[in-house]
């Protein structure tokens, strides 16, 4: 949403709005979603900068008028809200890791959804749980019953849990539910098993085109022209080269 703010302020606002969406998705999804490392770091950087600004203002002005005091208090509340979102996002992910640690460690694709710090936590947590069970129970059982890696014992992600899905942009490919192909259009809402939209959540990205892309993007058998200010919902593999190959160049002279 464009609020007509100066460039850096508008960018910070957009990043916070994206992070709110990421946080909501993580809270509502029954599985661990990809870790949004870059976006998380941008939000943390914003919080650090605002906290430094508040400290500087407190040191410079021992006494300030009521209007400025109100503005600083509002900014402080905004920083606290951002801190809450960051803590809640990380806490939610850690709770899922504790619940699903065995399936995360035995599935490379799901393992790679975690950050390096989360991967270390997952391995450490699994080691502690294993030692606890062995010292309390397993060491007292026959050797052939001491394993914890039996498939029946591994908690799997609850993919059949139902979730609410709000469609922000038209989904180009139909979603196959049982024997039915469902078209998902912008502004529609669905209640659906998570397994049917898992790939949409993890594979698709929103693409906002900042400048005309000179070459068409090939999606399946179709060549798609991407023009400035257009928005797409698309599989990341179709625009990966755009992200890695293109740069913005500002000509000063």
N, C-alpha and C positions, 0 to 999 in steps of 0.2 A: 504494500500500500504506500503510495507516494503522498507524503504529508507536506511536500514543498519545503523540506528542511535543507540546510546547507549540506553539501556532498558527504562529509564525514559523519555528520549526525544522522542523515538518512540511511547511510550504510550501516551504522551501528544499530539503528532501529530495525532495519530489515533482518540483520543477523539475529537480534533478540527474538523477533517474531518467528524466524525459522527454528531457533532453538526451542521456543515454546512448543512448536509443532513436534519436534523431535522428542521432547520430554513427554508430551501427551501420548505419542505413539508408543514410547517405551513403557509408560505406565499401563497402557491398555492392552498391549500385545502379550499373549501368553508365552512367547518365546523371547530369547535374547536377540535383539536387533543389532545391525552393524554399529560399531562404536564410532560416533561422530567426533573424531579427534580434532580436526581442524576447526570446526565450528565451536567446539567446547573451549579450545584455547583462545579463540577470538573473544568469546564471552568473558572468560577469565581475565583477559587483557583489558577489556572494557571496565571490568570491576576494579582491577588494580589501579587503572588511571583515575577513575572517579574517587576511589578511596584516597589516593594521593592528593587529588584536588581538594577534597574536604579537609584533609589534615593541613594543607597549606593555608586554606581560608581560615581555619581555626587559629593557626599561629599568627597570621597577619592581622586579624581583626578580633581583638578581645571583646569589643562591644560593636554590635551591628544593629541596623534598623530592623523593624519588624518584617518588612517586605523581604529583605534579603535573608533573614532568619527562616522565614517560611519556605523560600525557594531552596535553601540548603537542606532543610528538613525533608522536603519532598524528594530531593536528590538522594538523601541518605536512605529514605524508604525504598526508592527505586533500586539502590544498590543492594539493600537487604533482600528484596524480592529476587534479584538476579542470583544472589548467593543461595537463596532457598532453592531455586530451580536447579542450580548446579549440584547442590548436595542431594536433592531428591533424585535427580537423574542418576548420579553415581550410586546412591544407596539402593535404588531400584535394581540396577544392574547387578550389584553385589548379591542382593537377595536371590535373584534368578540364578546367578552362578552357584551359590550355595545349594540351591535346590536341584540344579541340573548338571552339577560338576562332572558326573560320570559320563553323561552323553556328550558333553563338550570336549572332554579329553579323548573320547574314542571316535570322534567325527572331525576330520580335518577342516571341513567346510565351516562347521559351527565353531570350531576352535579359533578360526581366523576372524570370527566376528568380534573377538575380544581385543582390547589394547594389550600391549606388552605387560603393563602393570597388572591388568586383570588376569592375564595368563599366568603370571607368577603367583598371584593370589589363589587362582584355581588349583594349581599344582600343590601349593602349600596347604590349602584347605583339604584337598584329597588325601595328602600324606597324614595330616593330623587326624582326620576322621578314620583313616585306615588303622593308625596306631591305637586310637581309642577303642575301636571295635575289637581289634586283636587282643588288647590287654584285658578288656572286660568280658568278651564272649568267645571269640573265634579260637583263641589258643587253647580253650578247654574242649573244643570239638575235635572229632576225628579229622585227620589231615585232608581228606577228600571233601570235607564240608567247610573248609576255611576260606574259600575263595569269595571275593566280592565282585568279580567281573562277569558273573553269569548274566546273560541277557535279560533274564526275568527280574534281576535285582537292580538294573539300571533304570533310573527315572527318565522317561522320555518326555520331550516337550509336548504339552497338551494341545496338539494341532487341531483337535476337534472342538475346542472351545469356541463359542460364538462371540463375534465382535461386531460393533457398529462400524460401518465404513462410510465415510463422507467423501464423495468423489469431487476433487478439486478441479480436475481437467478431464476431458474425454480420454478414456483408455483406448488406444488404437486397436488392440486385439481383444476379441471376446474372451471372457473368463469361463472356463469349462467347469460346470457344477454337475457332478454325476454324468448324466447323458445330455445335459442341456448347455447350450452356449449362451451366455448372458452378456449383453452389451452394457457397459458402464459409462454413463454420460455425466457431464459436469452438473454438479448440484444435486445429483441423486444420492439417496442414502439406502444402505443395505444392512441387514442383519444376516451374517453369513459365517460359516465355519472358517476359522483362520487359515486352515490348510489350503483353501481355494484362492486366497489372495496373498499368501506368504511371498510368492515370487514378485508380486507387484510391490510389496513393501520393501523387499530387500534388493531387487534388481532394477526397478524403475527409478528414474530421477526426474525432477522438474528442471527444465532448461529454459532460461530466459535469454534470448538472443540480444546481445548488446550492440553488435554490428553485423551487417550482412555477411554471411558466410559465402565466399566466392564459389566453392564447389558444392554440388548437391551431396547430401548425405544419403547413402544407400541403406535402406531399411527393408530387409527381406528382398523382394523383387522390385521395389519402388525407389525411385530417386526423389528425395524430398529437398526442396529449396527452403533454406532457413534465412528469413529476413529480419532486419532490426525490429525489436520490440515484440516479436512473436514469442509465444510460450508453447512448449511441448512437454508431454509426458512420454518418456522414451526409455528403452533399455540402455543402460550405461555403455554396453559394448558398442552400440551404434555411434556414440559420440566420444568414445575414449580417445581417439586420435586427435579430435578437436581440442580436448582438454590438455593433452600432453604436447601437441605440436604447435598450437597457436599461442602467440603472445600479443599483448597490446603495446604499441609503440607510440609514444607521444613525441612529436617532432618539435623541438624547441627553437631551432633555427633552420 
